[in-house]
Amino acid sequence: METASSELAAAFDLERLTPAFYDNPYPTYHALRTHQPVKRLRNGGYVLTRYDDLVAVYKNTALFSSDKKREFAPKYGDSLLFEHHTTSLVFNDPPAHTRVRRLITGALSPRAIAGMEPDLIALVERLLDAMAAKGDVDLIEDFAAAIPIEVIGNLLGVPHDERGPLRDWSLAILGALEPVIGAEVFARGNEAIRDFLAYLETLIARRRAAPGDPEHDVLTRLIQGDGTGEQLTAKELLHNCIFLLNAGHETTTNLIGNGLVALDANLAEKQRLIAQPGLARTAVEEILRYESSNQLGNRITTAEATIGGVTMPANTSLTLCIGAANRDPAQFPDPDRFDIARTPNRHLAFATGPHQCAGMALARLEGVIALTRFLARFPNYTVDGAPSRGGRVRFRGYLRVPCRLGG
């Protein structure tokens, strides 16, 4: 058994992943943590799989940079994908990161998020009503993906009749972040950014002419600044609007979809949550840990660094394996067990340190409301057939989950 595990770690290649890995990466993560927790890749980069190593990297932004210009240049060339992914909040270091993050978080204050709850409950109930009328549904299209699209659409003030293309744009842009992409994925990602930018230019022009309340309207806040004189450039404004949709949509869709599938596969925990809906908050944290919506992150060393006893030179690319760290037995007892009451649960699904997800409180609220309302309405739901993941490793979720709602 140990020999097989060691061989699995030795054979791991981020650029040549197997169908088995896409289906279930956790045996490979276990093998890497056990035998090669700082795994050197053919391209000279490293994959990190231990919890403590990821935390150390996340918290040292001076030594481990989020700037992706060097890494993305050979992958994207002079393209809109390169422009977008090197301008958005997540792939930048302070002070640019700090400046943009401050503008966004100002509109996502606890008070602002609490004010969203009534509309969010009403949205979820409308979706549940529509599903009840159908009987057999797709948990992603009919529910999990529909919630964050509406929430982010509301935050940016996108008119309801203009939200149709948003999910497809998001999937195309984020799909191009996979470790290896082909010409079709590259072209689709660039086309999505082009179309999204064209739409946003129109939306921003309308909002400049008729501003909203900057306390609740994120787009107005990004346009006007936070009152300190700090404002985004035109390019920063456009690309961070795209980032907001992508970040808020993909991770929350995966949180809800992964959660409903995990509960269906762990019936004792499903019944426990139905009987004790007060466990919803810890259940959401466990879903985020157990099936992390975002499985991989990246950094690059700015100087010689030593991680886990391995010394590497400046400009070394690091892949932070969030999915592996969130099942590290050194941090989480019995990590492969799904336990909706697990405490403590200091998972890294939202990262940690200065780059911790700015919208995590909103994502948690969406998850709690979606799960509790769904289970209250459809306690006998079952996944009906094989779910489809869509062949992605960085973002772990489903494209389709056929479901029978039950009586």
C-alpha positions as CSV (number, residue, x, y, z in Angstrom):
1,M,0.0,0.0,0.0
2,E,2.8,2.4,1.0
3,T,4.7,1.5,-2.2
4,A,1.6,2.3,-4.3
5,S,1.2,5.6,-2.5
6,S,4.8,6.5,-3.0
7,E,4.6,5.7,-6.7
8,L,1.5,7.8,-7.0
9,A,3.3,10.8,-5.6
10,A,6.4,10.2,-7.7
11,A,4.3,10.0,-10.9
12,F,2.3,13.2,-10.2
13,D,2.4,15.7,-13.0
14,L,0.2,18.9,-12.8
15,E,0.4,19.2,-16.6
16,R,-0.6,15.6,-17.3
17,L,-3.5,14.9,-15.0
18,T,-5.4,11.6,-15.3
19,P,-9.2,11.1,-15.5
20,A,-9.0,9.4,-12.1
21,F,-7.5,12.5,-10.6
22,Y,-10.2,14.8,-12.0
23,D,-12.8,12.4,-10.5
24,N,-11.2,12.1,-7.1
25,P,-7.9,14.0,-6.4
26,Y,-7.8,13.1,-2.7
27,P,-5.8,9.9,-2.8
28,T,-3.1,11.7,-4.8
29,Y,-3.2,14.6,-2.3
30,H,-2.7,12.1,0.5
31,A,0.2,10.5,-1.4
32,L,1.9,13.9,-2.0
33,R,1.5,15.1,1.6
34,T,2.9,11.8,2.9
35,H,5.8,11.3,0.5
36,Q,6.6,14.6,-1.4
37,P,4.8,17.5,0.4
38,V,7.0,19.9,-1.5
39,K,6.8,18.3,-4.9
40,R,9.1,19.5,-7.7
41,L,7.6,19.7,-11.1
42,R,9.2,19.2,-14.5
43,N,9.0,23.0,-15.2
44,G,11.0,23.8,-12.0
45,G,7.9,24.8,-9.9
46,Y,6.7,23.2,-6.8
47,V,3.3,21.9,-5.5
48,L,2.7,22.4,-1.8
49,T,0.1,20.1,0.0
50,R,0.6,20.6,3.7
51,Y,-1.6,23.0,5.7
52,D,1.2,24.7,7.6
53,D,3.2,25.3,4.5
54,L,0.3,27.0,2.8
55,V,-0.4,29.2,5.8
56,A,3.2,30.3,5.9
57,V,3.1,31.2,2.2
58,Y,-0.2,33.0,2.4
59,K,1.0,35.2,5.2
60,N,4.3,36.3,3.7
61,T,3.3,38.5,0.8
62,A,6.7,40.0,0.5
63,L,8.5,36.7,-0.2
64,F,5.6,34.9,-2.0
65,S,4.1,37.2,-4.6
66,S,0.6,37.0,-6.1
67,D,1.6,39.0,-9.2
68,K,1.2,36.7,-12.2
69,K,2.8,38.7,-15.0
70,R,5.9,36.5,-15.3
71,E,3.9,33.3,-14.9
72,F,1.1,34.2,-17.3
73,A,3.1,35.8,-20.1
74,P,4.2,32.5,-21.8
75,K,0.7,31.0,-21.3
76,Y,-1.4,33.9,-22.6
77,G,0.9,36.1,-24.6
78,D,-0.4,39.6,-25.5
79,S,-4.0,38.8,-25.1
80,L,-7.1,39.9,-23.2
81,L,-6.7,36.9,-20.9
82,F,-3.3,38.2,-19.9
83,E,-4.6,41.7,-19.4
84,H,-7.5,40.5,-17.2
85,H,-5.7,38.1,-15.0
86,T,-2.9,40.5,-14.3
87,T,-5.2,43.4,-13.5
88,S,-7.8,41.8,-11.2
89,L,-7.6,42.0,-7.5
90,V,-6.6,38.4,-6.8
91,F,-3.5,38.4,-8.9
92,N,-1.9,41.5,-7.5
93,D,0.2,42.5,-4.5
94,P,0.0,45.5,-2.3
95,P,-0.4,48.5,-2.8
96,A,-2.6,47.8,-5.8
97,H,-4.3,44.9,-4.1
98,T,-4.9,46.9,-1.0
99,R,-6.4,49.8,-2.9
100,V,-8.9,47.7,-4.9
101,R,-9.8,45.5,-1.9
102,R,-10.6,48.5,0.3
103,L,-13.1,49.8,-2.3
104,I,-14.8,46.4,-2.6
105,T,-14.9,45.5,1.1
106,G,-16.4,48.8,1.9
107,A,-19.5,47.8,0.0
108,L,-19.5,44.3,1.6
109,S,-19.7,45.4,5.2
110,P,-21.5,43.2,7.8
111,R,-24.4,45.8,7.8
112,A,-24.6,45.7,4.0
113,I,-24.6,41.9,3.8
114,A,-27.3,41.7,6.6
115,G,-29.4,44.0,4.4
116,M,-29.2,41.5,1.5
117,E,-30.7,38.6,3.5
118,P,-34.5,39.3,2.9
119,D,-33.9,39.5,-0.9
120,L,-31.7,36.5,-0.9
121,I,-34.4,34.4,1.0
122,A,-37.0,35.6,-1.5
123,L,-34.8,34.6,-4.4
124,V,-34.1,31.1,-3.0
125,E,-37.9,30.6,-2.4
126,R,-38.7,31.6,-6.0
127,L,-36.1,29.1,-7.3
128,L,-37.6,26.4,-5.0
129,D,-41.1,27.1,-6.2
130,A,-39.9,26.8,-9.8
131,M,-38.2,23.5,-9.1
132,A,-41.2,22.1,-7.2
133,A,-43.2,22.6,-10.4
134,K,-40.7,20.6,-12.4
135,G,-40.0,17.6,-10.1
136,D,-36.8,16.4,-11.8
137,V,-34.3,19.2,-11.9
138,D,-30.6,20.0,-12.4
139,L,-29.2,21.2,-9.0
140,I,-26.7,23.4,-10.7
141,E,-28.6,25.2,-13.5
142,D,-31.9,25.4,-11.6
143,F,-30.5,26.3,-8.2
144,A,-26.8,26.5,-7.3
145,A,-25.7,28.6,-10.2
146,A,-28.8,30.8,-10.3
147,I,-28.3,32.2,-6.8
148,P,-24.8,33.9,-7.0
149,I,-25.5,35.2,-10.5
150,E,-28.5,37.1,-9.1
151,V,-26.6,38.2,-6.0
152,I,-23.6,39.6,-8.0
153,G,-26.0,41.0,-10.6
154,N,-27.7,42.9,-7.8
155,L,-24.4,44.1,-6.3
156,L,-23.3,45.5,-9.7
157,G,-26.8,46.7,-10.7
158,V,-27.0,44.6,-13.8
159,P,-30.6,44.7,-15.1
160,H,-32.3,41.3,-14.9
161,D,-32.9,41.0,-18.6
162,E,-29.1,41.5,-19.3
163,R,-27.8,38.7,-17.0
164,G,-28.2,35.9,-19.5
165,P,-24.6,35.7,-20.7
166,L,-22.9,36.2,-17.3
167,R,-22.5,32.5,-16.3
168,D,-21.1,31.4,-19.7
169,W,-18.6,34.3,-19.6
170,S,-17.5,33.3,-16.2
171,L,-17.0,29.7,-17.0
172,A,-15.0,30.5,-20.1
173,I,-12.7,33.0,-18.4
174,L,-12.1,30.8,-15.3
175,G,-11.7,27.7,-17.5
176,A,-8.6,29.4,-19.0
177,L,-6.9,29.3,-15.6
178,E,-6.5,25.5,-15.7
179,P,-2.9,24.4,-15.5
180,V,-2.9,23.4,-19.2
181,I,-5.3,24.8,-21.8
182,G,-5.8,24.1,-25.5
183,A,-6.4,26.6,-28.4
184,E,-10.2,26.3,-28.1
185,V,-10.3,27.2,-24.4
186,F,-7.8,30.0,-25.0
187,A,-10.0,31.4,-27.8
188,R,-13.2,31.0,-25.8
189,G,-11.7,32.8,-22.7
190,N,-10.5,35.8,-24.8
191,E,-13.9,36.1,-26.6
192,A,-15.7,36.1,-23.2
193,I,-13.5,38.9,-21.9
194,R,-14.0,40.9,-25.1
195,D,-17.7,40.6,-24.9
196,F,-17.8,41.2,-21.1
197,L,-15.7,44.4,-21.5
198,A,-17.9,45.7,-24.2
199,Y,-21.0,45.1,-22.0
200,L,-19.3,46.7,-18.9
201,E,-18.4,49.9,-20.8
202,T,-22.1,50.4,-21.6
203,L,-23.1,49.5,-18.0
204,I,-20.5,51.8,-16.5
205,A,-21.5,54.7,-18.8
206,R,-25.1,54.3,-17.6
207,R,-24.1,54.2,-14.0
208,R,-21.9,57.3,-14.3
209,A,-25.0,59.1,-15.7
210,A,-27.3,57.8,-13.0
211,P,-25.2,56.8,-9.9
212,G,-26.6,54.4,-7.3
213,D,-26.1,54.4,-3.5
214,P,-22.4,53.6,-3.0
215,E,-23.2,52.0,0.4
216,H,-25.0,49.2,-1.5
217,D,-24.1,49.5,-5.1
218,V,-20.6,48.1,-5.6
219,L,-20.3,49.4,-9.1
220,T,-21.1,53.0,-8.1
221,R,-18.6,52.7,-5.2
222,L,-15.9,51.4,-7.6
223,I,-16.6,54.3,-10.0
224,Q,-16.6,57.0,-7.4
225,G,-13.9,55.7,-5.0
226,D,-14.2,55.6,-1.2
227,G,-14.1,59.4,-0.5
228,T,-10.3,59.5,0.1
229,G,-9.5,60.5,-3.5
230,E,-8.4,57.0,-4.4
231,Q,-10.0,55.8,-7.6
232,L,-9.4,53.0,-10.1
233,T,-8.1,53.5,-13.6
234,A,-10.5,52.7,-16.4
235,K,-8.8,49.3,-17.0
236,E,-8.8,48.4,-13.3
237,L,-12.5,49.2,-13.0
238,L,-13.5,47.0,-15.9
239,H,-11.4,44.0,-15.0
240,N,-12.3,44.1,-11.3
241,C,-16.0,44.1,-12.2
242,I,-15.3,40.9,-14.2
243,F,-13.3,39.5,-11.2
244,L,-16.2,40.2,-8.8
245,L,-18.6,38.3,-11.0
246,N,-16.3,35.3,-11.5
247,A,-15.1,35.1,-7.9
248,G,-18.6,35.5,-6.4
249,H,-20.3,33.2,-8.9
250,E,-18.0,30.2,-9.3
251,T,-17.0,29.6,-5.7
252,T,-20.6,30.0,-4.4
253,T,-22.1,27.8,-7.1
254,N,-19.6,25.1,-6.2
255,L,-20.2,25.5,-2.4
256,I,-24.0,24.9,-2.9
257,G,-23.7,22.2,-5.5
258,N,-20.9,20.3,-3.7
259,G,-22.8,20.6,-0.5
260,L,-26.0,19.1,-1.8
261,V,-24.1,16.2,-3.5
262,A,-22.0,15.5,-0.3
263,L,-25.2,15.5,1.8
264,D,-26.8,13.0,-0.6
265,A,-23.7,10.8,-0.3
266,N,-23.6,11.0,3.5
267,L,-27.2,10.3,4.5
268,A,-26.6,10.3,8.3
269,E,-25.2,13.8,8.0
270,K,-28.1,14.9,5.8
271,Q,-30.6,13.7,8.3
272,R,-28.6,15.3,11.1
273,L,-28.8,18.7,9.3
274,I,-32.5,18.3,8.6
275,A,-33.1,17.5,12.3
276,Q,-30.8,20.3,13.5
277,P,-30.9,23.2,11.0
278,G,-28.9,25.2,13.5
279,L,-25.9,23.3,12.3
280,A,-26.1,25.0,8.9
281,R,-23.2,27.4,9.6
282,T,-20.8,24.6,10.6
283,A,-22.1,22.5,7.8
284,V,-21.2,25.2,5.3
285,E,-17.6,25.4,6.8
286,E,-17.3,21.6,6.5
287,I,-18.5,21.6,2.8
288,L,-15.8,24.3,2.1
289,R,-13.2,22.1,3.7
290,Y,-14.3,18.7,2.5
291,E,-14.8,19.7,-1.2
292,S,-13.0,23.1,-1.5
293,S,-14.6,25.2,-4.2
294,N,-11.2,26.5,-5.2
295,Q,-8.6,23.7,-5.1
296,L,-5.5,25.5,-6.3
297,G,-3.7,28.8,-5.7
298,N,-0.5,30.2,-7.0
299,R,2.4,32.3,-5.8
300,I,5.9,33.1,-7.0
301,T,9.0,33.6,-4.9
302,T,10.6,37.1,-4.9
303,A,13.9,35.9,-3.3
304,E,15.4,32.6,-2.2
305,A,13.0,30.8,0.1
306,T,12.9,27.6,2.1
307,I,9.6,25.7,2.5
308,G,9.3,22.4,4.3
309,G,13.1,22.0,4.3
310,V,13.4,22.6,0.5
311,T,15.3,25.7,-0.6
312,M,14.3,27.3,-4.0
313,P,15.5,30.3,-5.9
314,A,13.7,33.6,-6.6
315,N,11.1,33.4,-9.4
316,T,10.1,29.9,-8.5
317,S,6.4,29.2,-9.2
318,L,4.4,27.6,-6.4
319,T,1.1,25.8,-6.7
320,L,-0.8,25.9,-3.4
321,C,-3.0,22.8,-3.1
322,I,-5.9,24.0,-1.0
323,G,-7.8,20.8,-1.5
324,A,-4.9,18.8,0.0
325,A,-4.2,21.2,2.9
326,N,-7.9,21.1,3.8
327,R,-7.6,17.3,4.4
328,D,-4.2,17.5,6.2
329,P,-4.5,15.1,9.2
330,A,-2.1,17.3,11.1
331,Q,-4.8,20.0,11.2
332,F,-8.0,18.1,10.8
333,P,-8.6,14.8,12.7
334,D,-10.1,12.1,10.5
335,P,-10.0,14.5,7.5
336,D,-11.7,12.3,5.0
337,R,-14.8,12.1,7.2
338,F,-17.7,14.5,6.3
339,D,-18.8,16.0,9.7
340,I,-21.2,18.9,9.6
341,A,-20.5,19.8,13.2
342,R,-16.7,19.8,12.9
343,T,-15.1,22.3,15.2
344,P,-12.6,23.9,15.1
345,N,-12.5,24.1,11.3
346,R,-9.9,26.6,10.2
347,H,-9.9,25.6,6.5
348,L,-8.2,27.5,3.7
349,A,-11.1,27.5,1.2
350,F,-11.1,31.3,1.4
351,A,-7.2,31.5,1.8
352,T,-5.8,33.4,4.7
353,G,-3.7,36.5,5.3
354,P,-4.1,39.7,3.2
355,H,-5.6,37.8,0.3
356,Q,-8.4,36.1,2.3
357,C,-11.6,36.3,0.2
358,A,-13.2,39.7,0.4
359,G,-16.7,38.2,-0.2
360,M,-16.5,35.2,2.2
361,A,-19.2,36.5,4.5
362,L,-21.6,36.9,1.6
363,A,-20.7,33.4,0.3
364,R,-21.4,31.9,3.7
365,L,-24.7,33.6,3.9
366,E,-25.7,32.3,0.5
367,G,-24.7,28.8,1.5
368,V,-26.6,28.8,4.7
369,I,-29.8,30.1,3.2
370,A,-29.6,27.9,0.2
371,L,-29.0,24.7,2.1
372,T,-31.5,25.2,4.9
373,R,-34.3,26.3,2.7
374,F,-33.6,23.5,0.1
375,L,-33.6,20.8,2.8
376,A,-36.7,22.2,4.5
377,R,-38.6,22.0,1.2
378,F,-37.1,18.9,-0.3
379,P,-35.8,16.6,2.5
380,N,-36.1,13.5,0.3
381,Y,-34.1,14.7,-2.6
382,T,-31.8,12.3,-4.3
383,V,-29.1,12.7,-6.9
384,D,-30.5,10.9,-9.9
385,G,-27.7,9.7,-12.2
386,A,-24.1,10.6,-12.6
387,P,-23.2,14.3,-12.0
388,S,-20.9,16.0,-14.5
389,R,-17.8,17.9,-13.4
390,G,-16.7,19.4,-16.7
391,G,-13.0,18.3,-16.5
392,R,-11.6,21.1,-14.3
393,V,-9.1,20.8,-11.4
394,R,-8.6,24.4,-10.2
395,F,-12.3,24.9,-9.4
396,R,-13.9,21.8,-8.1
397,G,-17.6,21.7,-8.7
398,Y,-20.3,20.4,-11.0
399,L,-21.7,21.5,-14.3
400,R,-24.7,19.3,-14.0
401,V,-26.3,17.3,-11.2
402,P,-29.6,15.5,-12.2
403,C,-31.8,15.4,-9.2
404,R,-35.2,13.9,-8.2
405,L,-36.8,16.1,-5.5
406,G,-38.9,13.4,-3.9
407,G,-42.2,13.6,-2.1
